[in-house]
Amino acid sequence: QVQLVESGGGLVHPGGSLRLSCAASGRTYSLTTMGWYRQAPGKGRELVASITQMGSPNYADSVKGRFSISRDNAKNTVYLQMNSLKPDDTALYYCNALALTPPYNFWGQGTQVTVSS
């Protein structure tokens, strides 16, 4: 069993910044790739960014150049630095972690990000 706890969401003006954190606990020895997904009202869940065990990142086209994902393996924590935020970034952001034994995707409870003037 793995538990993921997100923090750092909130309300910001367009152009502002937020830093999300996700701390993993439990059977973390099985975790490999971690990442962030988001779900806006009326839309499905979409990948924002992911990062491998070795630190190689991957980003959705809509956030390239604005968001940065990183991880601290010693702390079992993944971060998402979000800059130049737009109203279209408004969504519930979920932390995700891929386990190998057995293969399974774990999800956090979500943290709300709202970008509004």
RODO-2510 file (C-alpha; in nm, 4 decimals, decimal comma):
residues 117
     n   res          X          Y          Z
     1     q     0,0000     0,0000     0,0000
     2     v     0,1196     0,3504    -0,0910
     3     q    -0,0243     0,6785     0,0303
     4     l     0,0269     1,0044    -0,1591
     5     v    -0,0401     1,3399     0,0074
     6     e    -0,0417     1,6582    -0,2003
     7     s    -0,0030     2,0135    -0,0734
     8     g     0,0592     2,3631    -0,2065
     9     g    -0,2554     2,4376    -0,4051
    10     g    -0,4417     2,7635    -0,3769
    11     l    -0,5804     3,0719    -0,5486
    12     v    -0,3468     3,2910    -0,7547
    13     h    -0,3756     3,5682    -1,0126
    14     p    -0,2817     3,5086    -1,3772
    15     g     0,0960     3,5218    -1,4112
    16     g     0,1507     3,4030    -1,0563
    17     s     0,3318     3,0956    -0,9269
    18     l     0,2630     2,7959    -0,7061
    19     r     0,4742     2,5029    -0,5914
    20     l     0,3000     2,1694    -0,5357
    21     s     0,4463     1,8914    -0,3232
    22     c     0,3571     1,5221    -0,3038
    23     a     0,4933     1,3031    -0,0255
    24     a     0,4739     0,9244    -0,0629
    25     s     0,4618     0,6823     0,2282
    26     g     0,4075     0,3114     0,2801
    27     r     0,5627     0,0586     0,0417
    28     t     0,7650     0,3210    -0,1419
    29     y     1,0436     0,0770    -0,2324
    30     s     0,8325    -0,0344    -0,5293
    31     l     0,7780     0,3143    -0,6773
    32     t     0,9339     0,4201    -1,0072
    33     t     0,7935     0,7026    -1,2198
    34     m     0,5965     0,9746    -1,0408
    35     g     0,3995     1,2595    -1,1873
    36     w     0,1182     1,5101    -1,1815
    37     y    -0,2193     1,4951    -1,3534
    38     r    -0,5008     1,7479    -1,3520
    39     q    -0,8735     1,7484    -1,4095
    40     a    -1,0678     2,0632    -1,4969
    41     p    -1,4476     2,0897    -1,4670
    42     g    -1,6151     1,8973    -1,7475
    43     k    -1,2905     1,7409    -1,8690
    44     g    -1,1040     1,4170    -1,8176
    45     r    -0,7838     1,3704    -1,6252
    46     e    -0,4747     1,4682    -1,8254
    47     l    -0,1013     1,4282    -1,7729
    48     v     0,0787     1,7487    -1,6734
    49     a     0,4306     1,6206    -1,6062
    50     s     0,6120     1,3042    -1,5044
    51     i     0,9604     1,2183    -1,3865
    52     t     1,1458     0,8870    -1,3851
    53     q     1,3393     0,7331    -1,0986
    54     m     1,6567     0,8713    -1,2567
    55     g     1,5156     1,2224    -1,2878
    56     s     1,4211     1,2430    -1,6573
    57     p     1,1165     1,4723    -1,6962
    58     n     0,8315     1,4736    -1,9451
    59     y     0,5806     1,7580    -1,9926
    60     a     0,2516     1,8206    -2,1624
    61     d     0,2854     2,0688    -2,4494
    62     s     0,0528     2,3118    -2,2728
    63     v     0,2917     2,3588    -1,9774
    64     k     0,6353     2,3365    -2,1404
    65     g     0,8509     2,6331    -2,0459
    66     r     0,6257     2,7243    -1,7529
    67     f     0,6210     2,4202    -1,5233
    68     s     0,9110     2,2232    -1,3791
    69     i     0,8924     1,8813    -1,2117
    70     s     1,1551     1,7482    -0,9717
    71     r     1,1903     1,4764    -0,7098
    72     d     1,3825     1,3971    -0,3944
    73     n     1,4181     1,0192    -0,3764
    74     a     1,5534     1,0283    -0,0213
    75     k     1,2307     1,1981     0,0894
    76     n     1,0041     1,0089    -0,1540
    77     t     0,8680     1,3453    -0,2615
    78     v     0,7882     1,4938    -0,6014
    79     y     0,7424     1,8657    -0,6701
    80     l     0,5768     2,0725    -0,9395
    81     q     0,6879     2,4346    -0,9752
    82     m     0,4219     2,6232    -1,1714
    83     n     0,5075     2,9665    -1,3135
    84     s     0,3235     3,2075    -1,5444
    85     l    -0,0062     3,0500    -1,4456
    86     k    -0,3069     3,0946    -1,6740
    87     p    -0,6804     3,0609    -1,6077
    88     d    -0,6725     2,7431    -1,8205
    89     d    -0,4441     2,5881    -1,5573
    90     t    -0,7339     2,5890    -1,3102
    91     a    -0,7966     2,2274    -1,2113
    92     l    -0,7738     1,9676    -0,9391
    93     y    -0,4140     1,8441    -0,9463
    94     y    -0,3430     1,4811    -0,8580
    95     c    -0,0139     1,3191    -0,7671
    96     n     0,0544     0,9815    -0,9289
    97     a     0,3081     0,7085    -0,8578
    98     l     0,3781     0,3912    -1,0549
    99     a     0,4579     0,0771    -0,8571
   100     l     0,6265    -0,2328    -1,0011
   101     t     0,5166    -0,5057    -0,7592
   102     p     0,2446    -0,5452    -0,8611
   103     p     0,2177    -0,2975    -1,1499
   104     y    -0,0244    -0,0326    -1,0266
   105     n    -0,0830     0,3415    -1,0344
   106     f    -0,1456     0,5133    -0,7015
   107     w    -0,3254     0,8460    -0,6733
   108     g    -0,3350     1,1234    -0,4176
   109     q    -0,6521     1,2958    -0,3017
   110     g    -0,5882     1,6022    -0,5162
   111     t    -0,5113     1,9672    -0,4444
   112     q    -0,7079     2,2523    -0,6010
   113     v    -0,5328     2,5144    -0,8137
   114     t    -0,7412     2,8156    -0,9146
   115     v    -0,6057     3,0920    -1,1395
   116     s    -0,8377     3,3915    -1,1495
   117     s    -0,8260     3,7703    -1,1575
***
